Amino acid sequence: MTGVRAELAAIRNQVMWNRLIAVVEEQAQVMIRTAFSTTVREAGDLSAGIFDLQGRMLAQAVTGTPGHVNAMSESVGHFLRKFPTETMREGDHYITNDPWLGTGHLHDLTVVTPVFHRRRMIGLLANTAHVIDIGGLGMGPDGRSVFEEGLYIPIVRCFEAGRPNETFFDFLRAGSRLPVELEGDVYSLCACNDTAARRLGQMLDEFAIESLDPLADFIFDNSLRATEAAIAAIPPGRYCASIHSDGYDEEVTLAAAMTVARSEITVDFAGTSPVSGRGINVPAAYCRAYACFGIKVVVAPEVPNNWASLAPFRMIIPEGSILNAPRPAPVSVRHVIGQLLPDLMMGCLHQAVPDRVVAEGSSCLWNPPLRGGASVSTRREGPRIPPDFEIITFNSGGTGARRILDGLDGTAFPSGVRTMPVEVTENVAPVIFWRKELRPDSGGAGKTRGGLGQIMEIAAIDDMEFACNAIFDRIQHPPRGRDGGHDGAAGYVGLTSGSLLRAKGFQIIPDGERLLLKLPGGGGMGPPSERDPEAVARDVRDGVVSVAAAREIYRVAVDADGAIEGEETRVLRDGNRRE
């Protein structure tokens, strides 16, 4: 009977583990339903999780981004160092946007809430959300220090025993261009934690348990063993790779040497470029977050994300490098560099398990922060000044090709955020999206094709003057293909008149002009000549590959209707093989 009881106990613990994930997913969904910022309610740029009393993450919501979740997994420990559990009371909520104690830049608010059950503290809930405005220069790379980038919130109580800290909210409202939205988002973050706390209490009553500690032991033990077993299946060795970013004033190099041992993986980022003078720097926690994610999706994708499943991944990040920026370096758009890290990790792992990795994708989001009104107008007065507005819209290029499947079109990887519908942005700001469509021939050619980028054309109402705080990459260094696959198309930033704009920095779009963005496509996988001709013909019919590209790159002759011209294709492919 002992074995039977053990099996039943394991099943019970697994059911409770699944329930925890359901609790934090409801936590995330409440945030989405109540948030004021479109970045949260439309794009899902958030995270939610539950932690034990030591600050170790037990479970995370399915909805959310790796940068938020994995960086937030370190944040709770910082909260506990300032406010130990014995000082916390029911109804307290604690908040910060400190980039080095939170998730990497001032636009992310992290809220931590103690959970009490029958007057006894049993755990902590935490969440993070990206807000549209936190004051300062706004979301962009032009700052010279973090103090220029917005309102800096240390770890403080925003609610005390259920009562709002009015002094905190006075400072918060005074420091933002969007005070109502920002205050509303803080209430949303606290409300979703309160909901999860109630659901957690109901779970404890249902399963007749008083503490999460035994369940935590079960989760951590099983997660660690599963992760270590997955690592043991990777060929041991040292694998090196590098990747390049356009940077701000100059190119940035990210270098990594990955050592795979029996039960752990260590990554050394020696050789990476130094800290930048602009806001593209990455705090170490954000580097660890996306590097761990890039490894985990290849090595142990089926193991749920928690403290123990992340523990075997170790990072050595040189001090003073762009991936370990010291306070008070500017970090506002740390995602531009940080979201390249999964591609870098896959560059290492491609040498060990090539069948498991994908080609490089557009990686970093193309999410233009747009601003209009008197604060950015080049005129002092006049009827052609648009109303004041501040908005950011999330968009993505193509993902890299997979081993047996094409890449995904216009899909955010590695962040996982959703593309925001243009109608939503147009509803909350005086802007018009004149074009938003897939970009033909942008996916890197290969046996499997890279995902397509997009073409976007944006203007203020009546084509009036407005500003874009450009935060784009993959223009000088497009996504690379693998194993003979071609690179994806490079990005482009300009005006519809033909003038080029800088890829990064605050710029005015003049009267009568429109912002033109061409988002990068993902890299291809394998030689294009090995792609199934029927797949090429289908791409031509769908308008994603041109007739010329089909012939010149894929060596497939297709007529204007997308029908394969068999004899000519045979000649083209035979000639290609002889070459």
C-alpha positions in Angstrom: 0.0 0.0 0.0 2.9 2.3 0.6 3.6 2.5 -3.2 0.0 3.1 -4.0 -0.2 5.9 -1.4 2.9 7.5 -2.9 1.4 7.3 -6.4 -1.9 8.8 -5.2 0.0 11.6 -3.4 2.0 12.3 -6.5 -1.2 12.5 -8.6 -2.8 14.8 -5.9 0.3 17.1 -6.0 0.2 17.2 -9.8 -3.5 18.3 -9.7 -2.6 21.0 -7.2 0.3 22.1 -9.4 -2.0 22.4 -12.4 -4.5 24.4 -10.2 -1.7 26.8 -9.2 -1.1 27.5 -12.9 -4.8 28.1 -13.4 -4.8 30.5 -10.5 -2.0 32.6 -11.9 -3.5 32.5 -15.4 -6.7 33.9 -14.0 -4.5 36.5 -12.3 -3.1 37.5 -15.7 -6.5 37.5 -17.4 -7.9 39.8 -14.7 -5.1 42.2 -15.4 -5.8 42.1 -19.1 -9.5 42.8 -18.5 -9.0 45.7 -16.1 -5.8 47.4 -17.5 -5.9 50.9 -18.9 -2.8 50.6 -21.1 -3.3 49.1 -24.5 0.2 47.5 -24.1 -1.4 45.2 -21.4 -5.0 44.7 -22.5 -4.3 44.3 -26.2 -0.7 43.1 -26.5 -0.5 41.0 -23.2 2.9 42.6 -22.3 2.8 41.3 -18.7 3.6 38.5 -16.4 2.0 36.9 -13.3 3.3 34.3 -10.9 3.1 32.8 -7.4 6.1 32.5 -5.0 6.8 30.8 -1.8 7.8 32.7 1.4 11.5 32.5 0.3 10.7 34.4 -2.9 11.1 31.3 -5.2 8.7 31.2 -8.1 6.3 28.2 -8.0 4.2 28.8 -11.1 3.8 31.4 -13.8 0.8 32.3 -16.0 0.7 31.0 -19.5 0.0 34.5 -20.7 3.1 36.7 -20.5 6.6 37.4 -21.8 9.9 35.6 -20.9 11.6 38.9 -20.2 8.9 39.8 -17.6 8.5 36.4 -16.1 12.1 35.3 -15.8 13.3 38.7 -14.6 10.4 39.0 -12.1 11.5 35.6 -10.7 14.5 37.5 -9.3 12.5 40.6 -8.2 10.5 39.1 -5.3 13.8 38.4 -3.4 14.6 42.1 -3.6 11.2 43.0 -2.2 11.7 40.6 0.7 15.1 42.1 1.5 13.4 45.5 2.0 10.2 44.3 3.5 10.7 40.9 5.3 7.6 38.7 5.5 7.1 39.4 9.2 6.5 43.1 8.4 3.9 42.4 5.8 0.2 42.6 6.5 -3.0 41.5 4.7 -4.0 44.1 2.2 -0.5 45.3 1.5 0.8 45.8 -2.0 4.3 46.7 -2.8 5.6 48.3 -6.1 8.7 49.2 -8.0 9.9 50.0 -11.5 13.6 50.0 -10.6 15.2 48.4 -13.7 17.8 46.6 -11.6 15.3 45.2 -9.0 12.5 44.7 -11.5 12.4 43.7 -15.1 14.8 46.0 -16.8 13.3 49.4 -17.5 11.1 52.1 -16.0 8.1 51.3 -18.1 7.6 48.0 -16.3 5.7 48.2 -13.0 6.1 45.2 -10.7 3.7 44.6 -7.8 4.2 42.1 -5.1 1.4 41.1 -2.7 1.5 38.9 0.4 -1.1 36.1 0.5 -2.8 35.3 3.9 -5.0 32.3 4.6 -6.8 32.2 7.9 -4.6 35.1 9.2 -1.4 33.2 8.3 0.9 34.3 5.5 1.3 31.4 3.0 3.0 32.9 -0.1 3.4 35.9 -2.4 1.9 36.9 -5.7 3.7 39.1 -8.2 3.0 40.6 -11.5 4.6 42.9 -14.0 3.0 45.1 -16.7 4.4 47.5 -19.3 2.7 50.9 -19.1 2.6 53.4 -21.9 4.0 56.5 -20.1 6.2 56.9 -17.0 7.2 60.5 -17.8 10.7 61.7 -18.7 11.9 61.4 -22.3 9.4 58.6 -22.9 10.2 55.2 -24.2 13.2 55.7 -26.5 16.9 55.3 -26.7 18.0 58.9 -26.4 18.5 59.2 -22.6 22.0 59.5 -21.2 21.1 58.1 -17.8 18.1 56.3 -16.3 17.1 59.5 -14.5 16.2 61.1 -17.8 14.0 58.2 -18.9 11.1 58.6 -16.5 9.8 58.5 -12.9 12.0 56.2 -10.8 9.9 54.3 -8.2 11.9 52.5 -5.4 10.3 49.5 -3.6 7.4 51.1 -1.6 4.0 50.2 -0.4 1.3 51.5 -2.8 -1.4 50.0 -0.6 -1.1 49.5 3.2 -3.6 47.2 4.8 -6.0 47.7 1.9 -5.7 51.5 2.0 -4.0 53.4 -0.9 -0.9 55.3 -0.2 -2.1 58.7 -1.3 1.4 60.3 -1.2 2.6 57.6 -3.6 -0.3 58.2 -6.0 0.2 62.0 -5.9 3.8 61.5 -7.1 2.7 59.0 -9.7 0.1 61.2 -11.2 2.3 64.2 -11.3 5.1 62.4 -13.1 3.2 61.1 -16.1 1.7 62.5 -19.3 -1.1 59.9 -18.8 -1.9 60.2 -15.1 -5.4 58.5 -15.3 -4.1 55.6 -17.3 -1.0 55.1 -15.1 -3.0 55.2 -11.8 -5.6 52.9 -13.3 -2.9 50.4 -14.3 -1.6 50.3 -10.7 -5.1 49.5 -9.4 -5.4 46.8 -12.1 -2.1 45.2 -10.9 -3.2 45.2 -7.3 -6.7 43.9 -8.2 -5.4 40.9 -10.2 -3.2 39.9 -7.2 -6.3 40.2 -4.9 -8.3 37.9 -7.2 -5.5 35.4 -7.3 -5.2 35.5 -3.5 -8.9 34.6 -3.1 -8.6 31.8 -5.6 -5.5 30.5 -3.8 -7.4 30.5 -0.5 -10.2 28.5 -2.1 -7.7 26.0 -3.4 -6.2 25.5 0.0 -9.7 24.9 1.5 -10.7 22.5 -1.3 -7.6 20.4 -0.8 -7.6 20.7 3.0 -4.0 22.0 3.2 -2.6 24.8 5.4 0.7 25.5 3.7 2.1 25.5 0.2 5.5 24.3 1.4 5.0 20.5 0.7 3.6 21.3 -2.8 6.6 23.6 -3.4 9.0 20.8 -2.5 7.2 18.5 -5.0 7.3 21.2 -7.8 10.9 22.0 -7.3 12.1 18.4 -6.9 10.3 17.2 -10.1 11.2 20.3 -12.1 14.9 20.2 -11.2 15.2 16.4 -12.0 13.4 16.8 -15.3 15.6 19.8 -16.4 18.8 18.0 -15.4 17.7 14.9 -17.3 17.0 17.1 -20.4 20.4 18.7 -20.1 22.1 15.3 -19.8 20.6 14.4 -23.3 22.5 17.3 -24.9 26.0 16.4 -26.2 28.5 17.9 -23.6 31.0 20.5 -24.8 31.8 24.1 -25.3 29.9 25.9 -28.1 30.5 29.5 -29.2 28.5 32.0 -31.2 28.0 35.7 -31.8 25.4 38.0 -33.1 25.3 41.7 -34.1 22.9 44.5 -33.4 22.8 47.8 -35.3 23.3 49.5 -32.0 22.8 53.3 -31.6 25.9 55.1 -32.7 27.8 52.0 -33.6 27.4 48.2 -34.1 27.0 46.0 -31.0 28.4 42.5 -30.7 26.9 39.9 -28.4 29.2 37.0 -27.8 28.6 33.7 -25.9 30.5 30.6 -25.0 28.1 27.9 -23.8 29.4 25.0 -21.7 27.1 22.0 -21.5 27.9 19.8 -18.5 26.1 16.7 -17.1 23.5 18.6 -15.1 23.9 22.3 -15.9 24.6 24.8 -18.7 26.8 27.8 -18.2 27.0 30.7 -20.6 29.9 33.2 -20.5 29.3 36.5 -22.4 32.9 37.5 -22.5 33.7 39.4 -25.7 30.3 41.3 -25.7 30.4 45.0 -26.4 30.7 47.5 -23.5 28.0 49.7 -22.1 26.5 52.1 -24.5 26.0 55.8 -23.8 22.4 55.5 -24.9 19.3 53.6 -23.6 19.9 50.3 -25.4 21.7 48.8 -22.3 20.5 45.7 -20.6 20.4 45.1 -16.8 21.8 41.7 -15.9 18.5 40.2 -14.8 16.9 40.9 -18.2 20.0 39.3 -19.8 19.5 36.2 -17.7 15.8 36.1 -18.4 16.1 35.9 -22.2 19.2 33.8 -22.3 17.5 31.2 -20.0 14.5 31.3 -22.2 16.5 30.8 -25.4 18.2 27.7 -23.8 15.0 26.3 -22.2 12.9 26.3 -25.3 15.5 24.1 -27.0 16.6 21.9 -24.1 13.6 21.5 -21.8 10.5 23.1 -23.4 8.0 20.8 -21.7 9.2 21.5 -18.1 7.0 24.2 -16.5 8.8 27.4 -15.7 9.7 28.0 -12.1 12.6 28.6 -9.8 14.0 25.0 -10.0 13.6 24.6 -13.7 15.7 27.8 -14.3 18.3 27.0 -11.6 20.6 24.8 -13.8 21.2 27.6 -16.2 24.2 29.8 -15.1 25.2 33.1 -16.6 28.6 34.8 -16.4 28.0 38.4 -17.6 31.1 40.7 -17.6 30.6 43.8 -15.5 30.5 46.9 -17.7 29.2 45.0 -20.8 26.1 46.1 -22.5 24.4 43.0 -21.0 25.3 43.9 -17.5 24.8 47.7 -17.4 25.5 49.3 -14.0 23.1 51.8 -12.4 22.4 54.5 -13.6 23.0 53.6 -17.2 20.1 54.4 -19.6 18.1 51.2 -20.3 14.7 52.3 -21.7 14.8 50.1 -24.7 16.8 47.2 -23.3 14.6 44.8 -25.3 16.2 45.8 -28.6 19.4 44.1 -27.5 18.0 41.6 -24.9 15.5 40.0 -27.4 18.4 39.0 -29.6 19.7 36.6 -26.9 17.5 33.6 -27.8 19.0 33.7 -31.3 22.4 33.9 -29.8 21.7 30.9 -27.5 20.4 28.9 -30.5 23.5 29.8 -32.4 25.4 27.9 -29.7 22.9 25.0 -29.4 22.8 24.6 -33.2 26.3 23.1 -32.9 25.0 20.5 -30.4 21.4 19.7 -31.4 20.9 21.3 -34.9 17.5 19.6 -35.4 16.0 21.5 -32.4 16.8 25.1 -33.3 15.2 27.6 -35.7 16.8 30.2 -37.9 17.2 33.7 -36.7 14.1 35.9 -36.7 13.3 39.6 -36.5 13.5 39.0 -32.7 13.2 42.5 -31.3 9.8 44.1 -31.5 9.0 46.9 -33.9 6.8 48.9 -31.6 7.0 52.6 -32.5 6.2 55.0 -29.7 4.2 57.9 -31.3 3.6 61.3 -29.9 1.8 64.4 -31.1 0.7 67.8 -30.0 2.2 71.1 -28.8 5.0 69.3 -26.9 6.5 68.0 -30.1 5.3 70.5 -32.7 7.8 72.6 -34.6 5.2 75.5 -34.6 4.3 77.7 -31.7 0.6 77.9 -32.7 -1.8 77.3 -35.5 -4.6 75.1 -36.6 -2.4 72.3 -37.9 -1.2 71.1 -34.5 -2.7 67.6 -33.7 -4.1 67.1 -30.2 -1.7 65.9 -27.5 -1.3 62.1 -27.5 1.2 59.4 -26.5 0.8 55.9 -27.7 2.8 52.8 -28.5 1.7 50.0 -30.9 3.2 46.5 -30.9 4.2 44.9 -34.1 6.5 42.1 -35.2 8.5 40.9 -38.2 8.8 37.2 -39.2 10.2 34.4 -37.1 13.0 32.1 -38.4 12.2 29.0 -40.4 11.9 25.7 -38.5 13.4 22.4 -39.4 10.3 21.1 -41.1 8.0 24.1 -41.1 8.2 27.6 -42.4 8.6 30.5 -40.0 5.6 32.5 -38.7 4.6 35.7 -40.4 4.4 38.9 -38.3 4.7 37.0 -35.0 6.6 38.1 -31.9 9.3 35.7 -30.9 10.8 35.6 -28.3 8.6 38.1 -26.5 5.3 36.3 -27.3 3.3 39.5 -27.1 0.3 39.9 -29.4 0.2 42.3 -32.3 -2.1 45.2 -31.5 -5.1 45.7 -33.8 -4.8 49.0 -35.7 -8.4 49.8 -34.9 -7.6 49.9 -31.2 -4.7 52.3 -31.7 -6.7 54.5 -34.0 -9.5 54.6 -31.4 -7.3 55.9 -28.6 -5.0 58.3 -30.5 -5.4 60.6 -33.6 -3.3 58.4 -35.9 -4.2 56.5 -39.1 -2.6 53.3 -40.4 -2.8 53.6 -44.1 -1.1 50.3 -44.7 -0.5 47.2 -42.6 0.2 44.2 -44.8 2.6 41.3 -45.1 5.9 42.1 -46.9 6.4 39.9 -50.0 9.8 38.2 -50.5 10.9 39.2 -47.0 11.1 35.7 -45.6 14.5 34.2 -46.0 14.5 31.6 -48.8 15.2 28.0 -47.8 14.0 24.4 -47.8 11.7 25.9 -45.2 11.1 29.6 -45.6 11.4 32.4 -43.0 8.3 34.1 -41.8 7.3 37.3 -43.5 7.8 40.8 -42.1 5.2 43.6 -42.6 4.8 46.9 -44.3 3.3 49.7 -42.3 2.4 53.3 -43.2 1.4 55.5 -40.3 0.3 59.2 -40.2 -1.4 61.6 -37.8 -4.9 62.7 -38.7 -5.0 64.9 -41.8 -1.3 64.0 -42.3 -0.3 66.5 -39.6 3.1 66.6 -38.0 3.9 64.1 -35.2 6.9 62.3 -33.7 8.3 58.8 -33.6 10.7 57.6 -31.0 12.4 55.0 -33.2 13.6 51.9 -31.5 14.2 49.5 -34.4 16.9 47.0 -35.2 17.8 44.3 -37.8 18.4 47.0 -40.5 22.1 46.7 -40.9 22.1 43.1 -39.6 19.1 41.1 -40.9 18.1 37.8 -39.5 20.5 35.0 -40.6 19.5 31.8 -42.2 20.9 28.4 -41.1 22.3 25.4 -43.0 22.2 27.0 -46.4 19.1 29.1 -45.8 19.1 32.7 -46.9 18.9 35.7 -44.6 15.6 37.4 -44.1 15.0 40.8 -45.5 16.5 43.7 -43.6 14.3 46.3 -41.9 13.7 49.8 -43.3 12.6 53.1 -41.6 11.7 56.1 -43.7 9.0 58.4 -45.0 6.7 57.6 -47.9 8.4 60.4 -49.8 11.5 58.3 -49.9 13.6 60.0 -47.2 15.4 57.7 -44.8 15.1 58.0 -41.0 17.4 56.8 -38.3 16.6 53.4 -36.9 16.8 54.8 -33.3 16.0 58.1 -31.7 13.3 60.8 -31.5 12.4 62.2 -34.9 9.7 64.5 -36.3 7.4 63.3 -39.2 6.7 66.6 -41.0 3.3 67.8 -42.2 2.1 65.9 -45.3 4.5 62.9 -44.6 3.8 59.4 -43.4 6.1 57.0 -41.5 7.0 54.0 -43.6 8.2 50.9 -41.8 9.3 47.7 -43.5 9.7 45.0 -40.8 12.4 42.3 -41.2 11.6 38.8 -42.3 12.9 35.6 -40.6 15.9 33.6 -41.9 15.5 30.5 -44.0 16.5 26.9 -43.1 18.3 24.7 -45.6 19.1 25.3 -49.3 16.3 27.0 -51.3 16.8 24.5 -54.1 15.5 21.7 -51.9 12.1 23.4 -51.3 9.2 21.5 -52.6 8.2 23.2 -55.9 4.5 22.9 -55.0 5.2 24.9 -51.8 7.0 27.6 -53.9 4.0 27.7 -56.3 1.6 28.0 -53.4 3.7 30.9 -52.0 3.5 32.7 -55.4 -0.3 32.2 -55.5 -0.6 33.6 -52.0 1.5 36.6 -53.0 4.3 36.0 -50.4 6.9 35.1 -53.0 7.3 36.8 -56.4 7.5 35.0 -59.7 11.0 36.4 -60.1 12.2 35.1 -56.7 10.6 31.7 -57.4 12.7 31.4 -60.5 16.0 33.1 -59.5 16.2 31.8 -55.9 14.1 28.7 -55.7 14.8 27.6 -59.3 11.1 27.0 -59.9 9.4 28.4 -63.0 5.9 29.6 -62.1 3.5 31.5 -64.4 1.5 34.5 -63.4 -1.3 32.3 -62.1 1.0 30.3 -59.8 1.1 27.2 -62.0 4.4 25.3 -62.2 6.0 25.2 -65.6 7.4 21.7 -65.2 9.9 21.3 -68.0 11.5 24.7 -67.3 11.7 24.0 -63.6 13.4 20.7 -64.3 16.0 22.5 -66.4 16.5 25.2 -63.8 17.0 22.6 -61.0 19.2 20.3 -62.9 21.4 23.3 -63.8 21.5 24.3 -60.2 22.7 20.8 -59.1 25.5 20.9 -61.7 26.6 24.2 -60.4 
